[in-house]
Amino acid sequence: MSSEGELVEEKDIATTIGVVTFSLPGAGVYSLYATGAKGINVFYGEVTNTGGGGGSTPTPTPDVPASPVADSSAIYVSSSALSTGTGTLMDPTSFENALLNVKAGGSILLKAGTYSYGYTVRIAYGNDGEANALKTIRKADGETGEVVFDFAAEALDSTMRGIELHGNYWHLKDLNITNAGDNGLFVSGNHNVIELCTFHENRDTGCQISRRVSTLSAMADWPHDNLIKNCTSFDNSDASGENADGFAAKLTCGPDNTFDGCISYANSDDGWDCYTKTATGPIGTIHFRNCLAMYNGYTFKGTTAQGDCNGFKLGGSKIEVNHDLVNCIAFGNGNHGFTDNSNYGTITISNCTSYDNSRADGKKSNFDLNRDKIAHHVMSSLLSVVVKSASDKYGGSLAYSILNNGGKYYQWAAATTVNGDKVGASSVTITPADTFVSTGAPEMTSSSVHQDYRSSDGSIKLGDFLKLKSSALAFTAGENSAPIGADLSGK
């Protein structure tokens, strides 16, 4: 593993061997032995040389072959089943055995319960579905309780993730992933759908999209075309408080990963993190649709001392990356609601609302979209409503928006080129009370936001919270007198 928790090298092991020895940089020399009993190779490991680094021999995790199941297109699993189960409703098998057996287009059907692990569960690289035949993991029909993957037995370590999805064309639905030693769910494969899942109390980011191993240096080899839909990530926190985001697509992810209908709240760092750095360069375009970021920079235990505390962090290190956002809300975050974070690319953002951010000190902005005063973003139908935050920052093309500058509100109609100024704007007066039907927000420490604020189809349903009044200036401030800002009031 690298310092970022990435696998540095994969080691192929023959089906029949005596011993394989390998080293991990700075961590010593390790040996894998095969028992060879009954013609089945079960590997176990030991540390043969710690390289002066100290430490103890890790607990071995046997690598056993798949046990056959009755039907690889529909495999039933329970939290107490053994791998020898045949995967029927009356004789379920283990989750890991099902992963090895399910065929393209097939489903792993989970009985409700808590699936407890002290190690990472991996959907291996090469274990793929097909474009029109995804492999599905979901709760079995008729199950009324939750399916919980609990990794509380893991140590706090960057190598100890919950579930790693390295395969392509998988559909994970209605899973609750919690207490991992690092990321709850780590996605490095392509064309996957993660739907209606929750990630909470993990000891780093709840759900992260990044490359599988550090030797993959080309963007073409990084995860792309993944859809994270109607998921919720909350109360994730790392030891320092400055790394655990709700969701992250950062450092090493390819193009066209999408977040649609997701909620990120009360995470120690950012709601979403799309950070880039010079060492790895730009990432691919990330798409945001109908998402909500709130209360980030705070956790259920209180304020985060070191977190960046942004709702949507959309870049870093002056690297050019294009992202786009439609119909998203940032509310109550510790610092900025939306920030380009020195992204020198083009952020296309429309119909977004930023309300009551910069709760930490009142010195940050609802919209921070011109940090280095050279931005060329494309901004339209934005609504900023301030409680105690600083002036909005905006640079590029701006149309049909109401923003705050110097403690006053300004309205732009036709598209105007701006650089933090008031060119093309007219002064207006708005307040939270005359803009929104309600400012009564969801509770920050509620663990049931995923259940309480979604419609039957899984989309976000905030009701009257931040819904525009029909009498509000913003209700007719858009093109052709359409409303501006976001609408997540729901169906």
HUZI-V336363 format. One record per residue. D_LAST is the distance of its C-alpha to the last C-alpha in Angstrom with 1 decimal. Layout:
d_last
D_LAST
D_LAST
This chain:
d_last
45.3
45.3
44.7
41.1
40.8
41.2
43.4
46.6
48.1
47.4
50.5
51.1
53.0
55.1
54.7
58.2
59.5
61.5
60.0
57.9
58.4
56.2
55.6
52.7
53.5
54.6
53.8
56.8
57.8
56.2
57.4
55.6
57.7
57.3
58.6
59.2
59.3
59.2
58.5
55.1
54.8
53.0
53.1
53.6
54.3
56.4
57.1
60.6
60.9
58.7
60.3
61.2
57.6
57.8
55.1
55.1
54.7
51.0
50.0
50.3
47.3
48.7
47.6
47.9
47.4
44.7
45.5
44.8
41.9
41.7
38.8
37.7
34.6
33.1
34.5
33.7
34.1
34.6
35.3
38.8
39.8
42.8
43.0
45.4
42.7
42.1
38.3
37.8
35.6
38.8
40.4
37.8
39.0
38.4
35.5
38.0
39.9
36.8
36.1
39.6
39.3
35.9
36.3
34.2
31.3
31.8
29.8
30.7
29.2
29.3
30.0
28.3
30.7
32.0
33.7
36.1
38.0
40.5
40.4
38.0
36.6
36.9
35.5
38.5
39.0
39.8
37.7
35.3
33.1
33.0
30.7
29.7
30.4
28.8
30.1
27.3
27.3
24.8
24.7
26.5
24.9
25.3
25.6
23.8
25.0
24.4
26.5
28.0
30.4
32.6
35.2
36.7
40.1
40.1
42.2
40.8
41.6
40.2
41.1
39.2
35.7
33.5
32.6
33.8
32.4
35.1
34.4
32.5
29.9
28.4
25.0
24.4
21.5
20.6
23.7
24.6
27.4
29.3
32.7
34.1
37.2
35.6
32.3
30.0
29.2
31.4
30.5
33.4
32.8
31.1
28.3
26.6
23.0
22.0
18.7
17.1
20.4
21.4
24.5
26.2
29.6
31.2
34.3
33.1
30.0
27.3
26.7
29.1
29.9
33.6
36.7
38.3
41.8
43.5
45.8
43.0
43.5
42.1
38.5
38.7
39.1
36.1
32.7
30.5
27.5
25.7
21.9
20.4
16.8
14.3
17.5
18.5
22.0
23.6
27.0
29.0
32.4
35.7
39.1
39.5
35.9
35.9
34.6
31.7
28.4
25.0
25.0
27.9
28.8
32.2
35.9
36.1
33.0
33.0
30.7
27.2
25.7
21.9
19.5
15.8
13.0
15.9
16.7
20.3
21.8
25.2
27.3
30.9
30.9
28.0
24.4
25.1
28.7
29.8
33.4
36.3
40.0
43.2
44.5
41.8
40.7
37.4
34.5
32.2
29.2
26.0
22.6
19.7
16.1
13.1
15.3
16.1
19.8
20.9
24.1
26.1
29.8
29.4
29.3
29.1
32.9
32.8
33.5
34.4
37.8
37.9
34.3
33.2
30.1
28.0
24.3
24.7
28.4
28.9
32.6
36.1
39.8
39.7
38.8
37.1
33.7
31.0
27.4
24.1
20.9
17.8
14.8
16.2
16.9
20.2
20.8
23.8
25.7
29.5
30.5
28.8
25.0
25.6
29.2
31.1
33.7
36.5
34.9
37.1
34.8
32.1
28.6
26.2
23.4
20.9
17.9
18.5
18.8
21.6
22.1
24.9
26.3
30.0
30.1
33.3
35.6
34.0
35.8
33.1
30.5
26.8
27.5
30.7
30.9
34.6
36.4
39.6
39.5
39.7
36.1
35.0
31.3
29.0
26.6
24.3
21.6
22.2
21.8
24.0
24.2
27.2
28.3
31.5
31.2
33.7
33.5
31.1
32.9
32.2
34.3
34.0
32.1
29.8
27.9
25.4
25.2
26.0
27.9
30.4
34.1
36.9
34.9
33.8
30.8
31.3
29.3
29.9
29.2
30.9
31.3
34.1
36.0
36.0
37.7
36.5
37.9
36.7
37.9
36.0
34.1
34.2
34.1
31.3
30.4
27.0
26.2
23.2
23.3
23.2
20.6
17.7
16.2
17.0
19.0
18.9
18.2
17.7
21.2
23.1
24.9
22.1
22.2
19.0
16.5
15.6
14.8
13.5
11.0
9.2
6.5
8.8
9.2
10.4
8.4
8.7
6.8
9.6
8.6
11.6
13.6
14.8
12.5
15.1
16.8
17.4
21.1
21.1
23.5
20.9
18.6
21.2
23.1
22.0
23.6
23.8
22.4
18.9
17.3
18.6
17.4
14.2
10.6
8.9
7.0
3.8
0.0
